[in-house]
Amino acid sequence: MVTLASLLGISEAVIGLTLVAVGTSIPELATSLVAAAKNQADIAIGSVLGSSIFNVLCVLGITAIIGTVNGDQFAVADFTVMILFSLILLPFAWTNFTLSRMEGLFLLSGYVVYLVFVSQQA
């Protein structure tokens, strides 16, 4: 799938933000969907946050031990968007610890806008 996307001229950034991200997030998605269906939001949030923390600290740490991780690949805009959406998510989560469909749609729309922005940069 990644090779096909590359052949179609899709940038590596967009491939990483879509195909690879979805492929590696399927276990968290499945856990979150089952937890949401059973009204166990704590498990859904814990699964996503735990996976994110593990990926940043363990996976990136092991990668840095094996080889050099160059920070030049990351744009300031990427960090800005990540921090901005983290800050936007906080009040959403604090309102009765629920995300409404409209809030979810807003976050998903922001992701799509970000993908369009990244694809224009490539």
LUMDRENDO-200418 format. One line per 8 residues: number of its first residue (from 1); for each residue x, z, y of N, C-alpha, C. Coordinates in steps of 0.1 Angstrom, whole numbers, padded with zeros to 4 digits, always signed. Layout:
<nodes>
NUM) X/Z/Y/X/Z/Y/X/Z/Y  ...
</nodes>
This chain:
<nodes>
1) +0008/+0000/-0012/+0000/+0000/+0000/+0009/+0000/+0013  +0019/+0008/+0013/+0028/+0009/+0024/+0035/-0004/+0026  +0040/-0010/+0015/+0047/-0023/+0015/+0038/-0034/+0021  +0025/-0034/+0017/+0016/-0044/+0022/+0013/-0042/+0037  +0012/-0029/+0041/+0010/-0027/+0055/+0022/-0032/+0063  +0034/-0029/+0058/+0046/-0034/+0065/+0047/-0049/+0066  +0043/-0056/+0055/+0042/-0070/+0055/+0032/-0076/+0065  +0022/-0068/+0068/+0012/-0072/+0077/+0016/-0070/+0092
9) +0028/-0064/+0093/+0033/-0061/+0107/+0028/-0048/+0113  +0023/-0039/+0105/+0018/-0026/+0110/+0031/-0018/+0112  +0032/-0011/+0123/+0044/-0003/+0126/+0045/+0009/+0116  +0058/+0013/+0115/+0060/+0025/+0106/+0053/+0037/+0111  +0052/+0039/+0124/+0046/+0051/+0129/+0031/+0051/+0125  +0024/+0040/+0126/+0010/+0039/+0122/+0008/+0041/+0107  +0017/+0035/+0099/+0017/+0037/+0085/+0018/+0052/+0082  +0028/+0058/+0088/+0030/+0072/+0085/+0019/+0081/+0090
17) +0012/+0077/+0100/+0001/+0085/+0106/-0012/+0083/+0098  -0012/+0072/+0090/-0025/+0069/+0083/-0023/+0070/+0068  -0017/+0059/+0063/-0016/+0058/+0048/-0009/+0070/+0042  +0003/+0073/+0046/+0011/+0084/+0041/+0005/+0097/+0043  +0000/+0099/+0055/-0007/+0112/+0059/-0019/+0114/+0050  -0027/+0104/+0048/-0039/+0106/+0040/-0035/+0108/+0025  -0026/+0101/+0021/-0021/+0102/+0007/-0016/+0116/+0004  -0008/+0122/+0013/-0003/+0135/+0011/-0012/+0146/+0014
25) -0023/+0143/+0021/-0033/+0154/+0025/-0045/+0154/+0016  -0046/+0146/+0006/-0057/+0146/-0003/-0060/+0160/-0010  -0049/+0167/-0015/-0052/+0180/-0021/-0059/+0190/-0011  -0054/+0190/+0002/-0059/+0199/+0012/-0074/+0194/+0015  -0076/+0181/+0016/-0089/+0176/+0019/-0099/+0180/+0008  -0095/+0179/-0004/-0104/+0182/-0015/-0107/+0197/-0015  -0097/+0206/-0013/-0099/+0220/-0012/-0108/+0224/-0001  -0106/+0218/+0011/-0114/+0221/+0023/-0128/+0216/+0021
33) -0130/+0205/+0014/-0144/+0200/+0012/-0152/+0209/+0002  -0145/+0214/-0008/-0151/+0223/-0018/-0154/+0236/-0011  -0144/+0241/-0003/-0146/+0254/+0004/-0157/+0253/+0014  -0158/+0242/+0021/-0169/+0240/+0031/-0183/+0240/+0024  -0183/+0233/+0013/-0196/+0232/+0005/-0200/+0246/+0001  -0191/+0255/-0002/-0194/+0268/-0006/-0194/+0278/+0005  -0194/+0273/+0018/-0194/+0282/+0030/-0183/+0292/+0030  -0171/+0287/+0026/-0159/+0296/+0026/-0148/+0289/+0035
41) -0151/+0290/+0048/-0143/+0284/+0058/-0129/+0290/+0058  -0127/+0303/+0054/-0114/+0309/+0054/-0105/+0301/+0045  -0110/+0297/+0033/-0102/+0290/+0024/-0098/+0276/+0029  -0107/+0270/+0035/-0105/+0256/+0041/-0094/+0257/+0052  -0095/+0267/+0061/-0085/+0268/+0072/-0072/+0272/+0066  -0072/+0282/+0056/-0060/+0286/+0050/-0052/+0275/+0043  -0060/+0267/+0036/-0053/+0256/+0029/-0046/+0246/+0039  -0053/+0243/+0049/-0047/+0233/+0059/-0036/+0240/+0066
49) -0037/+0252/+0071/-0026/+0258/+0079/-0015/+0261/+0069  -0017/+0266/+0057/-0007/+0269/+0048/+0001/+0256/+0044  -0006/+0245/+0042/+0001/+0233/+0039/+0010/+0228/+0051  +0004/+0230/+0063/+0012/+0225/+0075/+0024/+0234/+0077  +0023/+0247/+0076/+0034/+0255/+0077/+0045/+0253/+0066  +0040/+0251/+0054/+0049/+0248/+0043/+0057/+0234/+0046  +0050/+0224/+0050/+0056/+0211/+0053/+0066/+0212/+0064  +0063/+0220/+0075/+0073/+0221/+0086/+0085/+0229/+0082
57) +0083/+0241/+0076/+0094/+0250/+0073/+0101/+0246/+0060  +0094/+0244/+0049/+0101/+0241/+0036/+0106/+0227/+0035  +0096/+0218/+0036/+0100/+0204/+0034/+0110/+0199/+0044  +0108/+0202/+0056/+0117/+0197/+0067/+0130/+0205/+0065  +0130/+0218/+0061/+0142/+0225/+0059/+0150/+0219/+0047  +0144/+0216/+0036/+0151/+0210/+0025/+0157/+0197/+0029  +0149/+0189/+0036/+0153/+0176/+0040/+0166/+0177/+0049  +0166/+0187/+0058/+0178/+0189/+0067/+0190/+0194/+0059
65) +0188/+0201/+0048/+0199/+0206/+0039/+0205/+0194/+0032  +0196/+0185/+0027/+0201/+0173/+0020/+0208/+0163/+0029  +0202/+0160/+0041/+0207/+0150/+0050/+0204/+0154/+0064  +0209/+0147/+0073/+0206/+0150/+0088/+0193/+0145/+0092  +0185/+0153/+0099/+0172/+0150/+0105/+0175/+0147/+0120  +0173/+0135/+0124/+0175/+0131/+0138/+0162/+0132/+0146  +0163/+0140/+0156/+0151/+0143/+0165/+0148/+0131/+0174  +0157/+0121/+0175/+0154/+0109/+0183/+0142/+0101/+0179
73) +0138/+0103/+0167/+0126/+0096/+0162/+0113/+0101/+0167  +0113/+0113/+0172/+0101/+0119/+0177/+0100/+0117/+0192  +0089/+0112/+0197/+0087/+0110/+0211/+0081/+0122/+0217  +0083/+0124/+0230/+0077/+0135/+0237/+0062/+0134/+0237  +0057/+0122/+0237/+0043/+0120/+0237/+0037/+0126/+0224  +0044/+0124/+0213/+0039/+0129/+0200/+0038/+0145/+0200  +0048/+0151/+0205/+0047/+0166/+0207/+0036/+0170/+0216  +0035/+0163/+0227/+0025/+0166/+0237/+0011/+0165/+0231
81) +0008/+0154/+0224/-0005/+0153/+0217/-0007/+0164/+0207  +0003/+0167/+0199/+0001/+0177/+0189/-0002/+0191/+0195  +0005/+0194/+0206/+0002/+0207/+0213/-0011/+0207/+0219  -0015/+0196/+0226/-0028/+0194/+0233/-0039/+0196/+0223  -0039/+0189/+0211/-0050/+0191/+0202/-0050/+0204/+0195  -0038/+0211/+0193/-0038/+0224/+0188/-0045/+0234/+0198  -0042/+0232/+0211/-0049/+0240/+0221/-0064/+0237/+0222  -0068/+0225/+0220/-0082/+0221/+0220/-0089/+0227/+0208
89) -0082/+0227/+0197/-0088/+0232/+0184/-0091/+0247/+0185  -0083/+0255/+0192/-0085/+0270/+0193/-0099/+0274/+0198  -0103/+0269/+0209/-0117/+0274/+0213/-0128/+0269/+0204  -0126/+0257/+0198/-0135/+0252/+0188/-0136/+0262/+0177  -0125/+0266/+0172/-0125/+0275/+0160/-0130/+0289/+0164  -0128/+0293/+0176/-0132/+0307/+0180/-0147/+0308/+0182  -0154/+0297/+0184/-0168/+0298/+0186/-0175/+0300/+0172  -0177/+0313/+0169/-0183/+0316/+0156/-0175/+0311/+0144
97) -0162/+0308/+0146/-0154/+0303/+0136/-0160/+0291/+0128  -0166/+0282/+0136/-0172/+0270/+0130/-0168/+0258/+0139  -0168/+0247/+0132/-0166/+0234/+0140/-0179/+0227/+0138  -0185/+0223/+0149/-0197/+0215/+0148/-0194/+0200/+0145  -0203/+0193/+0141/-0201/+0179/+0139/-0196/+0171/+0151  -0202/+0175/+0163/-0197/+0169/+0175/-0182/+0172/+0178  -0178/+0185/+0175/-0164/+0189/+0177/-0155/+0181/+0168  -0160/+0180/+0155/-0152/+0172/+0145/-0151/+0157/+0149
105) -0162/+0152/+0155/-0162/+0138/+0159/-0153/+0136/+0171  -0153/+0146/+0180/-0143/+0146/+0191/-0129/+0146/+0186  -0125/+0155/+0177/-0112/+0155/+0172/-0108/+0142/+0165  -0117/+0137/+0157/-0115/+0124/+0150/-0113/+0113/+0159  -0121/+0113/+0170/-0120/+0102/+0180/-0106/+0103/+0187  -0102/+0116/+0190/-0089/+0118/+0196/-0078/+0112/+0187  -0079/+0114/+0174/-0069/+0109/+0164/-0069/+0093/+0165  -0081/+0087/+0166/-0081/+0073/+0166/-0075/+0068/+0179
113) -0078/+0074/+0190/-0072/+0071/+0203/-0057/+0072/+0202  -0052/+0083/+0196/-0038/+0085/+0194/-0031/+0074/+0186  -0038/+0070/+0175/-0033/+0059/+0167/-0032/+0046/+0175  -0042/+0043/+0183/-0042/+0031/+0191/-0030/+0032/+0201  -0028/+0043/+0207/-0017/+0045/+0216/-0003/+0043/+0209  -0002/+0049/+0197/+0011/+0047/+0189/+0013/+0033/+0185  +0002/+0026/+0181/+0004/+0012/+0177/+0007/+0003/+0189  +0003/+0006/+0201/+0007/-0001/+0213/+0021/+0001/+0217
121) +0027/+0012/+0213/+0041/+0016/+0216/+0050/+0008/+0207  +0046/+0004/+0195/+0055/-0002/+0186/+0057/-0017/+0189
</nodes>
